[in-house]
Amino acid sequence: ITSQTRLTRTNNDDAHYQISGTITNYDPTLTVGVSGNQSSTNRLNVTVHIVLRKEGRLQDEIIRNLTDEIFNRIFSNW
């Protein structure tokens, strides 16, 4: 986040964002495709729970942008 945005990390009480997250599940699929005797593709599905706290006036915009971004990531390579 700090390398790709103008945000900087702080531990002060006046932070603009408070972000926390937990990996709630992961599921490795070792053989998705087979080429000869070797697996050609491995897959790792990860489920995360993200909590984002921000100034109330931008909350609707953040939620809308997150929803749009998730939708675009899912269906852009369909």
The 8 nearest C-alpha neighbors of each residue, nearest first, counted from 0:
[[1, 3, 2, 4, 6, 7, 5, 8],
 [0, 2, 4, 6, 3, 7, 5, 8],
 [1, 3, 0, 4, 5, 6, 7, 8],
 [4, 2, 0, 1, 5, 6, 7, 8],
 [5, 3, 6, 1, 0, 2, 7, 8],
 [4, 6, 7, 1, 3, 2, 0, 8],
 [7, 5, 4, 1, 8, 0, 3, 2],
 [8, 6, 1, 9, 5, 4, 0, 2],
 [7, 9, 6, 10, 1, 14, 0, 11],
 [8, 10, 11, 7, 14, 12, 13, 15],
 [9, 11, 12, 8, 14, 13, 17, 7],
 [12, 10, 13, 9, 14, 8, 15, 17],
 [11, 13, 14, 10, 9, 15, 17, 16],
 [14, 12, 11, 15, 10, 9, 16, 17],
 [15, 13, 16, 12, 11, 9, 17, 10],
 [16, 14, 53, 13, 54, 17, 52, 12],
 [17, 15, 53, 14, 52, 18, 51, 54],
 [16, 18, 52, 51, 53, 19, 14, 15],
 [19, 17, 51, 50, 16, 52, 20, 49],
 [20, 18, 50, 49, 51, 17, 21, 48],
 [19, 21, 49, 48, 50, 47, 18, 22],
 [20, 22, 48, 47, 23, 49, 19, 46],
 [21, 23, 47, 24, 46, 48, 20, 45],
 [22, 24, 47, 46, 21, 48, 25, 45],
 [25, 23, 46, 22, 45, 26, 47, 44],
 [26, 24, 45, 44, 46, 27, 43, 23],
 [25, 27, 44, 43, 28, 45, 24, 42],
 [28, 26, 43, 42, 29, 44, 25, 41],
 [29, 27, 42, 30, 41, 43, 26, 31],
 [28, 30, 41, 27, 42, 31, 38, 40],
 [31, 29, 38, 41, 32, 28, 40, 33],
 [30, 32, 40, 41, 29, 28, 42, 33],
 [33, 31, 39, 40, 30, 38, 34, 41],
 [34, 32, 38, 39, 37, 35, 30, 36],
 [35, 33, 37, 39, 36, 38, 32, 40],
 [34, 36, 37, 33, 38, 39, 32, 30],
 [35, 37, 34, 33, 38, 39, 32, 30],
 [38, 36, 34, 35, 33, 39, 32, 30],
 [37, 39, 33, 30, 32, 40, 34, 36],
 [38, 40, 32, 33, 34, 37, 41, 31],
 [41, 39, 32, 31, 38, 30, 42, 33],
 [40, 42, 29, 30, 31, 28, 43, 39],
 [41, 43, 28, 27, 29, 44, 40, 31],
 [42, 44, 27, 26, 28, 45, 25, 41],
 [45, 43, 26, 25, 27, 42, 46, 28],
 [44, 46, 25, 24, 43, 47, 26, 22],
 [47, 45, 24, 23, 22, 25, 44, 48],
 [48, 46, 22, 23, 21, 49, 45, 20],
 [47, 49, 21, 20, 22, 23, 50, 46],
 [50, 48, 20, 19, 47, 51, 21, 18],
 [49, 51, 19, 18, 20, 52, 48, 17],
 [52, 50, 18, 17, 49, 53, 19, 16],
 [51, 53, 17, 16, 18, 50, 54, 58],
 [54, 52, 16, 15, 55, 58, 51, 17],
 [53, 55, 56, 57, 58, 15, 52, 16],
 [56, 54, 58, 57, 53, 59, 52, 60],
 [55, 57, 54, 58, 59, 53, 60, 61],
 [58, 56, 60, 55, 59, 54, 61, 53],
 [57, 59, 61, 55, 60, 56, 62, 53],
 [60, 58, 62, 61, 57, 63, 56, 55],
 [59, 61, 63, 57, 58, 62, 64, 56],
 [62, 60, 64, 58, 63, 59, 65, 57],
 [61, 63, 65, 59, 64, 60, 66, 58],
 [62, 64, 60, 66, 61, 65, 59, 67],
 [65, 63, 67, 61, 66, 62, 68, 60],
 [66, 64, 68, 62, 67, 63, 61, 69],
 [65, 67, 63, 69, 64, 68, 62, 70],
 [68, 66, 64, 70, 65, 69, 71, 63],
 [67, 69, 65, 71, 70, 66, 64, 72],
 [68, 70, 72, 66, 71, 67, 65, 73],
 [71, 69, 67, 73, 68, 72, 66, 74],
 [70, 72, 68, 74, 75, 73, 69, 67],
 [73, 71, 69, 70, 75, 74, 68, 76],
 [74, 72, 70, 71, 75, 69, 76, 77],
 [73, 75, 77, 71, 76, 72, 70, 69],
 [74, 76, 71, 72, 77, 73, 70, 69],
 [77, 75, 74, 73, 72, 71, 70, 69],
 [76, 74, 75, 73, 72, 71, 70, 69]]
